[in-house]
Amino acid sequence: MTSLTLVRRIRARPSIVFEALTKADGIAQWWGPDAGPVLLAETDVRIGGRFRVRFRLLDGTEHESAGEFLEIVEPKRLVMSWQWTDGGEPDEAGEVSRIEFDLKRIDTGTEITFTHARLRTEVSRASHEQGWAGAFDKLERRFSTEHFA
Amino acid sequence: MTSEAAVCIVHYMVNYRGRQLDRTFAALVDGTRRAILARLEREDSATVSELAKPFAIKLPAVMKHLDVLYDAGLISRSKAGRVVTVRIQPEPMREAMDWLRRYERFWSKSFDRLAAFAESKERAATKKRR
């Protein structure tokens, strides 16, 4: 099982980051790929509880995603199922993915390790750590410069 | 073509692409298979015995990995006499990377704003405590 992994350091303590990830008024401040507004954010933060986020992109299109809280360990870990319920990626209709946030306290605040996995199976953390990203970078360079230029 | 048939075809294509992506990601989970692909990416093509050389595992095990990569559409094989030459197939890989890039963009941009928001909250909390 393979997935996208991002690591980010934030100058805020884990409890503040965790709140921003789980509270509706927090999510409304950041969710979405451009500066367009979040139109609706709902969270029911308990195992099996749902969340729903609707946002508008700067191009005017609206998109909505929803899912379920699968694991909640405040303020350390959060796992949710996730899918597009309106708009989003046409290729991804009906696909359920799994997103995970791991929050680690560091001197300067919080280190978030985020994964987004297509398949709803356990994410193999080991495979990410073994230079997976590096392998992809190389392949990406080749494909973008030679095959698809 | 009737519109129902068109809808069915579109549906099929979406599902097909989804399955292809899942196969690609499943095939790529293994370190040996990723190493094989990385080498094919550098060298364009290689024979099976050339591919097997750097690995401590035996030839039949390498063959099994190649079967998985072949079934996932990530490589092609051609045979000349007793020599099997393996090449990388770029399309499924390109789709997998499109998926990763798309969501990398989505989440990176989101996290920029998450960081800005959480950091402003942190500053406000620190100020209040003083």
Boltz contact constraints between the chains, C-beta under 6 A:
constraints:
  - contact:
      token1: [A, 1]
      token2: [B, 29]
      max_distance: 6.0
  - contact:
      token1: [A, 2]
      token2: [B, 25]
      max_distance: 6.0
  - contact:
      token1: [A, 2]
      token2: [B, 28]
      max_distance: 6.0
  - contact:
      token1: [A, 2]
      token2: [B, 29]
      max_distance: 6.0
  - contact:
      token1: [A, 4]
      token2: [B, 100]
      max_distance: 6.0
  - contact:
      token1: [A, 4]
      token2: [B, 103]
      max_distance: 6.0
  - contact:
      token1: [A, 4]
      token2: [B, 104]
      max_distance: 6.0
  - contact:
      token1: [A, 6]
      token2: [B, 107]
      max_distance: 6.0
  - contact:
      token1: [A, 8]
      token2: [B, 111]
      max_distance: 6.0
  - contact:
      token1: [A, 10]
      token2: [B, 115]
      max_distance: 6.0
  - contact:
      token1: [A, 10]
      token2: [B, 118]
      max_distance: 6.0
  - contact:
      token1: [A, 11]
      token2: [B, 119]
      max_distance: 6.0
  - contact:
      token1: [A, 12]
      token2: [B, 118]
      max_distance: 6.0
  - contact:
      token1: [A, 12]
      token2: [B, 119]
      max_distance: 6.0
  - contact:
      token1: [A, 12]
      token2: [B, 122]
      max_distance: 6.0
  - contact:
      token1: [A, 16]
      token2: [B, 118]
      max_distance: 6.0
  - contact:
      token1: [A, 16]
      token2: [B, 121]
      max_distance: 6.0
  - contact:
      token1: [A, 16]
      token2: [B, 122]
      max_distance: 6.0
  - contact:
      token1: [A, 17]
      token2: [B, 118]
      max_distance: 6.0
  - contact:
      token1: [A, 20]
      token2: [B, 114]
      max_distance: 6.0
  - contact:
      token1: [A, 20]
      token2: [B, 117]
      max_distance: 6.0
  - contact:
      token1: [A, 20]
      token2: [B, 118]
      max_distance: 6.0
  - contact:
      token1: [A, 29]
      token2: [B, 117]
      max_distance: 6.0
  - contact:
      token1: [A, 30]
      token2: [B, 110]
      max_distance: 6.0
  - contact:
      token1: [A, 30]
      token2: [B, 113]
      max_distance: 6.0
  - contact:
      token1: [A, 30]
      token2: [B, 114]
      max_distance: 6.0
  - contact:
      token1: [A, 30]
      token2: [B, 117]
      max_distance: 6.0
  - contact:
      token1: [A, 31]
      token2: [B, 110]
      max_distance: 6.0
  - contact:
      token1: [A, 33]
      token2: [B, 105]
      max_distance: 6.0
  - contact:
      token1: [A, 33]
      token2: [B, 106]
      max_distance: 6.0
  - contact:
      token1: [A, 33]
      token2: [B, 109]
      max_distance: 6.0
  - contact:
      token1: [A, 91]
      token2: [B, 14]
      max_distance: 6.0
  - contact:
      token1: [A, 91]
      token2: [B, 17]
      max_distance: 6.0
  - contact:
      token1: [A, 95]
      token2: [B, 18]
      max_distance: 6.0
  - contact:
      token1: [A, 116]
      token2: [B, 103]
      max_distance: 6.0
  - contact:
      token1: [A, 119]
      token2: [B, 22]
      max_distance: 6.0
  - contact:
      token1: [A, 127]
      token2: [B, 29]
      max_distance: 6.0
  - contact:
      token1: [A, 130]
      token2: [B, 31]
      max_distance: 6.0
  - contact:
      token1: [A, 135]
      token2: [B, 34]
      max_distance: 6.0
  - contact:
      token1: [A, 135]
      token2: [B, 38]
      max_distance: 6.0
  - contact:
      token1: [A, 139]
      token2: [B, 41]
      max_distance: 6.0
  - contact:
      token1: [A, 140]
      token2: [B, 97]
      max_distance: 6.0
  - contact:
      token1: [A, 142]
      token2: [B, 41]
      max_distance: 6.0
  - contact:
      token1: [A, 143]
      token2: [B, 90]
      max_distance: 6.0
  - contact:
      token1: [A, 143]
      token2: [B, 94]
      max_distance: 6.0
  - contact:
      token1: [A, 147]
      token2: [B, 90]
      max_distance: 6.0
